[in-house]
Every structure is written in structure tokens, then in C-alpha cells.
Amino acid sequence: MGTWNDVLNEVTAAGSNYDIIRRNYIRALAEYRKRNLIIYYSGWLQKPQLANEPAAEVQITDSDKVGFMSAIKGMDPAIGLDLVLHTPGGDMAATESLVDYLRVKFPNDISVFVPQLAMSAGTMIACACKEIWMGNQSSLGPIDPQVGHLPANAILEEFETAAREIKNDSSRAFVWQPILSKLQPSAITQCKDALKWGEEVTEKWLAEGMFASHADPMADAKATVANLTDKAKNKAHARHLSADVAESYGLNIRRLETDQRLQDAVLTLHHAVTVTLNGTGAYKIIENHLGGAYLQVIQQIAISR
């Protein structure tokens, strides 16, 4: 396996030719698996300033559909799709639309690889695949929709705590009033709707895909989603769920460590992509094994003085 420094040295020796080296490793993984391959990478770890912007383009957005449409063009659906996924999550509507599109193109034949992180809506995408390949270093995350950049579960829990305390002791209203006054109109309804939406689509994807061969696919799907959405169990939106935890929640987890050549190919590719994100202005990369790429790059403005 090429480490991050190994790949960086390779890029430097080649004259900073990030694209050629990255594409070589994309092609190598596709050739080993003999399947279509698309990588979907966000640079939120390399460019954290973009994650804090209102638009948050490092997250899953509707614009990603264009990249996937370009990547899928020319592929043979009969050999399935491997998706290498690294994302903090993002917009639920965009996620649902993207998953629906991929499942139409590759019915029940998408395998997802998580070299490092697929959080929140990224975990939802993973649940829509037939199997999830993870290593000792890989993590999924709780399915915890955000409303106004705050966890919907946390907002509801705080509101319910306030209602209970005020009911038991009306003087507590003076303590809670400054907090409750910050809630936007319909915020509680939005939180409930967001949670229900995330649960329903993920249960559907699991029942129709990963759990389709189970004796009771929907019952198993509901049990798995209950684990992924359990705030008391998962504690925080950013909680990293290991392969062991994900498997205990009922997901079909495949271990990269069982195939050394596959593990080397996936992790070297991961390093090649993160070297690109670290050394260039790119913050989103959607690319296939055929050489087609959709890169979003920070716009640089030159100012003359």
C-alpha cells in the first residue's frame, strides 16, 4: 500500500501531476474489481473554511447530480458499480434524489467503499447499497438530520425537556424563555418531519436492497435505522461508528482486511485523492475509471494594485 507520504512523493516526482497519478489508482481498483467505479470525495477536512459557509458546497448538494450523470455516461450497467465515498453528509433532498438515480442505473448492484468517513447523509447513501466495505480506520455516522445547522433530535429533546420542566414547575418558564425564543416558527414540526423523512427513506432503501433476501426485510430495516437514529445510544451527530458498531447495528459490512490487495488498492486511491484535495484548489471530486472527472474548485480572484 502506498501511504499518504508515498503518494505525495510520487506526485512531487512527477512534477505535481495530481490528475494522472490519481486516475492511475482509480483505474487500478476498477481493473481489480472488474466493475464500474466512481469516486465521490469532499475536501471538508482539507478546506474546513468551506464547511462553515452557508452554502456548504463541500456537503452533498443537488449540483452533485451533474457530476454523477457525467461519470455514469458510457458505463455498462450489467457489471454493477463500486462507489468510493468520503463525505460529511449534506442536504437530504439532494441525497434522496442522488440515491434514487443511482439505484435506477444500477439496480441492487452498488457496493460502497468507505476508506475513512461517510457521515450522516453519507451513511444513508451507504445504506442504499448492497454491501459496505470498511477497514479498521473507517467510520460511518448517526443518521441525524439537521435543521438550521442544528441536530433535529437535539432540538426536540431540549423542547420536550423544557415542556416537562415548565409543566412541573411554572417558575422554570423564566429559565427556558430565552432559549425557546430562539426557535423559529414551525421549527419543531420541521424537526419531526426531517427525522421521519430520514428514517423512512433509509428503511426503504435497506428493505429493497441490502436486506432484500432477509425473512422480514422491513422489520430488520426498521431495527437498523432505529440504531442509527438513536440519540441516547450515539450521543452526538459527529460520533464515528466503526465497522464493528455498524455491523452490530445490522448492516452488511465487508472487511477490507480480508483482501490485502483490495485494501491496498482502496487506501492508496484514498491517499491519492486526499493529496489532490490538499495540494490543489479542488474541494469536490466525482470521477470514474474511464477518465471522466467533475471537479469543483475554489475560485481565485486576482486583484491588481
C-alpha positions as CSV (number, residue, x, y, z in Angstrom):
1,M,0.0,0.0,0.0
2,G,1.2,3.5,-0.8
3,T,0.9,5.7,2.3
4,W,-0.1,9.4,2.1
5,N,3.5,10.4,2.1
6,D,4.4,7.8,-0.6
7,V,1.7,9.2,-2.9
8,L,2.8,12.8,-2.2
9,N,6.3,11.9,-3.1
10,E,5.1,10.3,-6.3
11,V,3.2,13.4,-7.2
12,T,6.2,15.6,-6.5
13,A,8.5,13.4,-8.5
14,A,6.0,13.6,-11.4
15,G,6.0,17.4,-11.4
16,S,2.8,17.8,-9.3
17,N,0.7,15.9,-11.9
18,Y,-2.1,15.1,-9.4
19,D,-4.7,14.0,-12.0
20,I,-2.6,11.4,-13.8
21,I,-1.5,9.7,-10.6
22,R,-5.0,9.8,-9.1
23,R,-6.5,8.3,-12.2
24,N,-3.9,5.5,-12.3
25,Y,-5.1,4.4,-8.9
26,I,-8.8,4.7,-9.8
27,R,-8.2,2.5,-12.9
28,A,-6.2,0.0,-10.8
29,L,-9.0,-0.5,-8.4
30,A,-11.6,-0.8,-11.2
31,E,-9.4,-3.4,-13.0
32,Y,-9.0,-5.5,-9.9
33,R,-12.7,-5.5,-9.1
34,K,-13.8,-5.7,-12.8
35,R,-16.7,-3.3,-12.1
36,N,-17.6,0.3,-12.9
37,L,-16.0,2.7,-10.4
38,I,-17.0,6.2,-9.3
39,I,-15.2,8.1,-6.5
40,Y,-17.2,10.8,-4.6
41,Y,-14.9,12.9,-2.4
42,S,-15.4,16.0,-0.4
43,G,-12.5,18.2,0.8
44,W,-14.1,19.4,4.0
45,L,-11.2,18.1,6.1
46,Q,-8.6,19.9,3.9
47,K,-10.7,23.1,3.5
48,P,-12.7,23.5,6.7
49,Q,-13.5,27.1,5.9
50,L,-15.8,25.9,3.2
51,A,-17.8,23.7,5.6
52,N,-18.7,26.7,7.7
53,E,-20.2,28.7,4.8
54,P,-24.0,28.9,4.5
55,A,-23.9,27.1,1.1
56,A,-21.5,24.4,2.4
57,E,-20.6,23.2,-1.1
58,V,-18.3,20.5,0.5
59,Q,-21.6,18.8,1.5
60,I,-23.9,16.7,-0.7
61,T,-25.9,19.1,-2.9
62,D,-28.1,18.9,-5.9
63,S,-25.2,20.1,-8.1
64,D,-23.5,16.7,-7.5
65,K,-26.1,15.0,-9.7
66,V,-24.4,16.7,-12.7
67,G,-21.1,15.1,-11.7
68,F,-22.7,11.6,-11.4
69,M,-24.5,12.0,-14.7
70,S,-21.2,12.7,-16.4
71,A,-19.5,9.9,-14.6
72,I,-22.1,7.3,-15.5
73,K,-22.1,8.1,-19.2
74,G,-20.6,5.3,-21.2
75,M,-20.7,2.7,-18.4
76,D,-22.1,-0.8,-18.8
77,P,-24.7,-1.2,-16.0
78,A,-24.5,-5.0,-16.3
79,I,-21.2,-5.1,-14.4
80,G,-22.5,-3.0,-11.4
81,L,-21.0,-0.1,-9.6
82,D,-18.4,0.4,-6.9
83,L,-18.7,3.7,-5.2
84,V,-15.8,5.1,-3.1
85,L,-17.3,7.5,-0.7
86,H,-15.8,10.2,1.5
87,T,-18.3,12.9,2.7
88,P,-19.5,14.7,5.8
89,G,-23.1,14.4,4.6
90,G,-25.4,17.1,3.4
91,D,-28.8,18.0,2.1
92,M,-31.4,15.2,2.5
93,A,-33.4,16.1,-0.6
94,A,-30.2,16.0,-2.7
95,T,-29.2,12.7,-1.1
96,E,-32.5,11.1,-1.8
97,S,-32.5,12.2,-5.4
98,L,-29.0,11.0,-6.0
99,V,-29.6,7.6,-4.4
100,D,-32.8,7.2,-6.5
101,Y,-30.8,8.0,-9.6
102,L,-28.0,5.5,-8.9
103,R,-30.4,2.7,-8.0
104,V,-32.3,3.1,-11.3
105,K,-29.0,2.9,-13.2
106,F,-27.6,0.0,-11.1
107,P,-30.5,-1.9,-9.6
108,N,-29.4,-3.7,-6.4
109,D,-25.8,-3.8,-7.6
110,I,-23.9,-1.0,-5.9
111,S,-21.1,-1.7,-3.5
112,V,-19.8,1.2,-1.4
113,F,-16.3,1.6,-0.1
114,V,-15.6,3.8,2.9
115,P,-11.9,4.4,3.2
116,Q,-12.3,6.9,6.0
117,L,-15.6,8.7,6.6
118,A,-19.1,8.6,5.3
119,M,-21.1,10.6,7.8
120,S,-24.8,11.5,8.2
121,A,-26.3,11.6,4.7
122,G,-23.2,9.7,3.6
123,T,-24.3,6.9,5.9
124,M,-27.7,7.0,4.2
125,I,-26.0,6.5,0.8
126,A,-24.1,3.6,2.2
127,C,-27.3,2.0,3.5
128,A,-28.7,2.2,-0.1
129,C,-26.0,-0.1,-1.3
130,K,-25.9,-3.9,-1.2
131,E,-22.7,-4.0,0.9
132,I,-20.4,-1.6,2.7
133,W,-16.7,-2.2,2.6
134,M,-14.9,-0.8,5.7
135,G,-11.5,-1.1,7.3
136,N,-10.2,-0.6,10.8
137,Q,-9.8,3.1,10.0
138,S,-13.3,3.6,8.5
139,S,-16.3,5.2,10.1
140,L,-20.0,5.8,9.4
141,G,-22.1,8.2,11.4
142,P,-25.5,8.5,13.0
143,I,-28.4,9.5,10.8
144,D,-29.3,12.7,12.4
145,P,-30.9,15.3,10.1
146,Q,-30.0,19.0,10.7
147,V,-32.5,21.9,10.9
148,G,-30.9,25.3,10.7
149,H,-27.4,23.7,11.2
150,L,-28.6,22.1,14.5
151,P,-29.4,18.4,15.1
152,A,-33.2,17.9,14.8
153,N,-33.0,15.3,17.6
154,A,-31.3,17.7,20.0
155,I,-33.8,20.5,19.3
156,L,-36.7,18.1,20.0
157,E,-35.1,16.7,23.1
158,E,-34.5,20.2,24.5
159,F,-38.0,21.4,23.7
160,E,-39.5,18.3,25.4
161,T,-37.3,18.9,28.4
162,A,-38.5,22.5,28.6
163,A,-42.1,21.5,28.3
164,R,-41.8,18.9,31.1
165,E,-39.9,21.2,33.5
166,I,-42.4,24.0,33.0
167,K,-45.3,21.7,33.4
168,N,-43.9,20.5,36.8
169,D,-42.8,24.0,37.9
170,S,-44.1,27.1,36.2
171,S,-41.3,29.2,37.5
172,R,-38.9,27.3,35.2
173,A,-40.5,29.2,32.3
174,F,-38.3,32.2,33.2
175,V,-35.2,30.0,32.7
176,W,-36.3,28.5,29.4
177,Q,-37.9,31.6,27.8
178,P,-34.6,33.0,26.4
179,I,-33.8,29.6,24.9
180,L,-37.2,28.8,23.4
181,S,-37.5,32.3,22.0
182,K,-34.6,31.5,19.6
183,L,-36.7,28.7,17.9
184,Q,-38.1,29.7,14.5
185,P,-41.8,29.3,13.8
186,S,-42.6,25.7,12.8
187,A,-39.1,24.6,14.0
188,I,-40.5,21.7,16.0
189,T,-42.6,20.5,13.1
190,Q,-39.6,20.8,10.7
191,C,-37.5,18.7,13.1
192,K,-40.2,15.9,13.3
193,D,-40.6,15.9,9.6
194,A,-36.9,15.8,8.9
195,L,-36.4,12.8,11.3
196,K,-39.4,10.9,9.8
197,W,-38.1,11.6,6.3
198,G,-34.6,10.3,7.0
199,E,-36.0,7.2,8.7
200,E,-38.5,6.3,6.0
201,V,-36.2,6.6,3.0
202,T,-33.4,4.7,4.7
203,E,-35.7,1.9,5.8
204,K,-37.0,1.7,2.2
205,W,-33.5,1.5,0.7
206,L,-32.4,-1.2,3.2
207,A,-35.5,-3.3,2.8
208,E,-35.4,-3.1,-1.0
209,G,-31.6,-3.5,-1.3
210,M,-29.2,-4.7,1.4
211,F,-31.9,-6.7,3.3
212,A,-34.0,-7.8,0.4
213,S,-33.1,-11.5,1.0
214,H,-34.0,-11.4,4.7
215,A,-37.0,-13.2,6.0
216,D,-38.6,-9.8,7.1
217,P,-36.7,-7.0,5.3
218,M,-38.7,-4.1,6.6
219,A,-38.5,-5.3,10.2
220,D,-34.8,-5.6,10.0
221,A,-34.5,-2.3,8.2
222,K,-36.5,-0.6,11.0
223,A,-34.3,-2.1,13.7
224,T,-31.1,-0.9,11.9
225,V,-32.4,2.6,11.4
226,A,-33.6,2.7,15.0
227,N,-30.0,2.1,16.0
228,L,-28.6,4.7,13.6
229,T,-31.0,7.4,14.7
230,D,-30.9,6.6,18.5
231,K,-29.5,9.8,20.1
232,A,-29.2,8.2,23.5
233,K,-27.0,5.5,22.0
234,N,-25.0,7.6,19.6
235,K,-24.7,10.7,21.7
236,A,-23.6,13.2,19.0
237,H,-24.1,14.0,15.4
238,A,-20.3,13.7,14.8
239,R,-20.0,10.3,16.5
240,H,-17.8,8.0,14.5
241,L,-19.3,4.5,14.2
242,S,-16.7,1.8,13.5
243,A,-17.1,-1.3,11.3
244,D,-17.8,-3.3,14.4
245,V,-20.5,-0.9,15.6
246,A,-22.1,-0.7,12.1
247,E,-22.2,-4.5,11.9
248,S,-23.8,-4.7,15.3
249,Y,-26.5,-2.3,14.1
250,G,-27.3,-4.9,11.4
251,L,-25.5,-3.5,8.3
252,N,-23.9,-5.8,5.8
253,I,-20.2,-4.9,6.5
254,R,-17.4,-6.4,4.4
255,R,-13.8,-6.0,5.8
256,L,-11.0,-4.6,3.7
257,E,-8.6,-6.5,5.9
258,T,-9.8,-9.8,4.4
259,D,-8.3,-9.0,1.0
260,Q,-4.9,-7.4,1.2
261,R,-4.7,-6.5,-2.4
262,L,-8.1,-4.8,-2.3
263,Q,-7.2,-3.0,0.9
264,D,-4.0,-1.7,-0.7
265,A,-5.8,-0.5,-3.8
266,V,-8.6,1.3,-1.9
267,L,-6.3,3.0,0.6
268,T,-3.7,4.1,-1.9
269,L,-6.5,5.5,-4.1
270,H,-7.8,7.3,-0.9
271,H,-4.4,8.8,-0.3
272,A,-4.1,9.9,-3.9
273,V,-7.4,11.7,-3.8
274,T,-6.7,13.4,-0.4
275,V,-3.3,14.5,-1.7
276,T,-5.1,16.2,-4.6
277,L,-7.6,17.9,-2.2
278,N,-4.7,19.0,0.0
279,G,-2.5,20.3,-2.8
280,T,-4.9,22.0,-5.2
281,G,-8.0,24.2,-5.1
282,A,-10.3,21.3,-5.6
283,Y,-12.9,20.7,-2.9
284,K,-15.2,18.2,-4.5
285,I,-14.2,15.3,-6.9
286,I,-16.6,13.0,-8.7
287,E,-14.6,10.8,-11.1
288,N,-14.9,7.5,-12.9
289,H,-12.4,4.7,-14.0
290,L,-12.8,5.8,-17.6
291,G,-11.1,9.2,-17.0
292,G,-14.2,11.3,-16.7
293,A,-14.0,13.8,-13.9
294,Y,-16.2,16.5,-12.4
295,L,-14.1,18.7,-10.1
296,Q,-15.3,21.8,-8.1
297,V,-12.5,24.2,-7.5
298,I,-12.2,27.3,-5.3
299,Q,-12.5,30.4,-7.4
300,Q,-9.4,32.5,-7.0
301,I,-9.7,36.2,-7.7
302,A,-6.6,38.2,-8.7
303,I,-6.5,41.8,-7.5
304,S,-4.2,44.2,-9.2
305,R,-2.9,47.1,-7.1
